[in-house]
């Protein structure tokens, strides 16, 4: 089975089918900043988010300057006419569809209200499947699952799903805990596991811990705006002790920030963090008779650039997986 791996389309959704056809993909995995906006998003996004959409649009520089100089209400009207937030409304109303199945997390730059509707199933788009804390998908020989949004330790991590405002969305401790439980129900899955996040596990150790905790063979992420696809695994960049300390430190950042945010009623948060931190203890040999945790040797991270910059292709069958990365 062939997967197209792509991220950060920011509403320019035609590129998904374009690349899928080009590489002859059977399915697409999307790591967030998809462009989950509808016609009401103009009124819900903050001034800062609207400005970002103008700055990163395809408009010529003079038109960008003109729109940015307008009042907020005038800017919203101008954007509706010349700088649409996303092509997603045409998929919502059924005028467009994805040609192959797309499995996507939401990113940090999305409309929380639209994400809420997708999560609840109030919005359904043909061939679009949303990855979240309560849903994993068996896609051919592969288990695909994940959680999108930004990673913001502290009080925001203690909010309830779906958390966000003004065009920003972030993940919560409740979601991470539910994702762990969802994947534990798939403990007998024999094939490869792909854990999808928006935030890179290379940037946030806690996100890497989630991959290790769920026995991921691969993680797929975006968000960083890297100049090309970045591929690595813990064995390639650190010692066993360094890698294990990194996960421990990531967990402790979450533990401390959550407990500080909810004191004195911190029992639930402490129990949740402790459960998330129960990393599987199975080990493999890494040479010279030395054993190391399976995740240290076997979990591979793939961080994707924005879709217009590059993408990756993964072929998975009963013999294993092959990965190719591309710059556009």
WOGIRA-V719631 format. One record per residue. N is the residue number from 1. RES is the residue in one letter. PHI is phi in whole degrees, 0 to 359 (none if undefined). OMEGA is omega as a letter, one per 40 degrees, with the letter a starting at -180 (none if undefined). Layout:
# WOGIRA-V719631
N|RES|PHI|OMEGA / N|RES|PHI|OMEGA
This chain:
# WOGIRA-V719631
1|X|none|a / 2|X|249|i / 3|X|253|i / 4|X|272|i / 5|X|252|a / 6|X|213|a / 7|X|206|i / 8|X|51|i / 9|X|280|i / 10|X|50|i / 11|X|91|i / 12|X|273|a / 13|X|273|i / 14|X|300|a / 15|X|295|a / 16|X|295|i / 17|X|293|i / 18|X|301|a / 19|X|289|i / 20|X|300|i / 21|X|291|a / 22|X|298|a / 23|X|263|a / 24|X|60|a / 25|X|284|i / 26|X|274|a / 27|X|201|a / 28|X|238|i / 29|X|247|a / 30|X|241|a / 31|X|262|i / 32|X|103|a / 33|X|52|a / 34|X|290|a / 35|X|114|a / 36|X|279|i / 37|X|229|i / 38|X|234|a / 39|X|293|i / 40|X|271|a / 41|X|293|a / 42|X|304|a / 43|X|278|a / 44|X|264|a / 45|X|284|i / 46|X|290|i / 47|X|302|a / 48|X|297|a / 49|X|295|i / 50|X|297|i / 51|X|298|i / 52|X|300|a / 53|X|296|i / 54|X|290|a / 55|X|303|a / 56|X|263|i / 57|X|279|i / 58|X|271|a / 59|X|295|i / 60|X|292|a / 61|X|300|a / 62|X|296|i / 63|X|290|i / 64|X|300|a / 65|X|299|a / 66|X|297|a / 67|X|292|a / 68|X|293|i / 69|X|278|a / 70|X|283|i / 71|X|292|a / 72|X|301|a / 73|X|294|i / 74|X|292|i / 75|X|295|i / 76|X|300|i / 77|X|295|a / 78|X|294|a / 79|X|292|i / 80|X|301|a / 81|X|274|a / 82|X|232|a / 83|X|215|a / 84|X|300|a / 85|X|294|a / 86|X|194|i / 87|X|275|a / 88|X|300|i / 89|X|305|i / 90|X|288|i / 91|X|277|i / 92|X|298|a / 93|X|276|i / 94|X|87|i / 95|X|286|i / 96|X|229|i / 97|X|214|i / 98|X|273|a / 99|X|280|i / 100|X|230|i / 101|X|300|i / 102|X|242|i / 103|X|247|a / 104|X|226|i / 105|X|269|i / 106|X|276|i / 107|X|261|i / 108|X|267|i / 109|X|259|i / 110|X|213|i / 111|X|274|a / 112|X|303|a / 113|X|295|i / 114|X|290|i / 115|X|302|i / 116|X|303|a / 117|X|293|i / 118|X|294|i / 119|X|298|a / 120|X|282|a / 121|X|88|i / 122|X|289|i / 123|X|249|i / 124|X|230|a / 125|X|238|a / 126|X|302|i / 127|X|70|i / 128|X|252|a / 129|X|237|a / 130|X|269|i / 131|X|273|i / 132|X|206|a / 133|X|293|a / 134|X|247|a / 135|X|216|i / 136|X|243|a / 137|X|238|i / 138|X|268|a / 139|X|244|a / 140|X|59|a / 141|X|275|a / 142|X|240|i / 143|X|263|a / 144|X|246|a / 145|X|205|i / 146|X|166|a / 147|X|210|a / 148|X|262|a / 149|X|89|i / 150|X|279|i / 151|X|246|a / 152|X|229|i / 153|X|302|a / 154|X|119|a / 155|X|297|i / 156|X|293|i / 157|X|292|a / 158|X|266|i / 159|X|285|a / 160|X|261|i / 161|X|298|e / 162|X|273|a / 163|X|258|i / 164|X|164|i / 165|X|188|i / 166|X|66|a / 167|X|101|i / 168|X|242|i / 169|X|225|i / 170|X|224|a / 171|X|276|a / 172|X|229|i / 173|X|298|i / 174|X|302|a / 175|X|296|i / 176|X|299|i / 177|X|296|i / 178|X|294|i / 179|X|297|i / 180|X|303|a / 181|X|294|i / 182|X|298|a / 183|X|283|i / 184|X|298|i / 185|X|291|i / 186|X|252|a / 187|X|298|a / 188|X|266|a / 189|X|299|a / 190|X|273|a / 191|X|263|i / 192|X|297|i / 193|X|240|i / 194|X|243|i / 195|X|260|a / 196|X|252|i / 197|X|222|i / 198|X|276|a / 199|X|283|a / 200|X|286|i / 201|X|293|i / 202|X|287|i / 203|X|271|a / 204|X|238|a / 205|X|304|a / 206|X|296|i / 207|X|291|i / 208|X|297|i / 209|X|300|i / 210|X|298|i / 211|X|298|i / 212|X|297|a / 213|X|296|a / 214|X|262|i / 215|X|60|i / 216|X|294|i / 217|X|273|i / 218|X|221|i / 219|X|245|i / 220|X|233|a / 221|X|216|i / 222|X|221|i / 223|X|77|a / 224|X|277|a / 225|X|66|a / 226|X|295|a / 227|X|284|i / 228|X|196|i / 229|X|292|i / 230|X|248|a / 231|X|231|i / 232|X|201|i / 233|X|219|a / 234|X|305|a / 235|X|301|a / 236|X|280|a / 237|X|236|a / 238|X|203|i / 239|X|285|i / 240|X|302|a / 241|X|297|i / 242|X|296|a / 243|X|294|i / 244|X|293|i / 245|X|295|i / 246|X|298|i / 247|X|295|i / 248|X|299|a / 249|X|296|i / 250|X|298|i / 251|X|293|a / 252|X|290|i / 253|X|300|i / 254|X|292|a / 255|X|302|a / 256|X|295|a / 257|X|293|i / 258|X|288|a / 259|X|295|i / 260|X|295|a / 261|X|283|a / 262|X|239|i / 263|X|303|e / 264|X|271|a / 265|X|266|a / 266|X|255|a / 267|X|298|a / 268|X|299|a / 269|X|299|i / 270|X|296|i / 271|X|294|a / 272|X|296|a / 273|X|296|i / 274|X|296|i / 275|X|294|i / 276|X|298|a / 277|X|280|a / 278|X|278|a / 279|X|288|i / 280|X|307|a / 281|X|262|a / 282|X|297|a / 283|X|231|i / 284|X|225|i / 285|X|279|i / 286|X|243|i / 287|X|119|i / 288|X|56|i / 289|X|73|a / 290|X|269|i / 291|X|259|i / 292|X|215|i / 293|X|303|a / 294|X|305|a / 295|X|298|a / 296|X|295|a / 297|X|268|a / 298|X|249|a / 299|X|270|a / 300|X|250|a / 301|X|257|i / 302|X|235|i / 303|X|256|a / 304|X|263|i / 305|X|281|i / 306|X|301|a / 307|X|301|a / 308|X|284|i / 309|X|263|a / 310|X|187|a / 311|X|198|i / 312|X|224|i / 313|X|231|i / 314|X|240|i / 315|X|257|a / 316|X|234|i / 317|X|215|a / 318|X|292|a / 319|X|268|a / 320|X|141|a / 321|X|227|i / 322|X|234|a / 323|X|234|i / 324|X|234|i / 325|X|241|a / 326|X|223|i / 327|X|251|a / 328|X|278|none
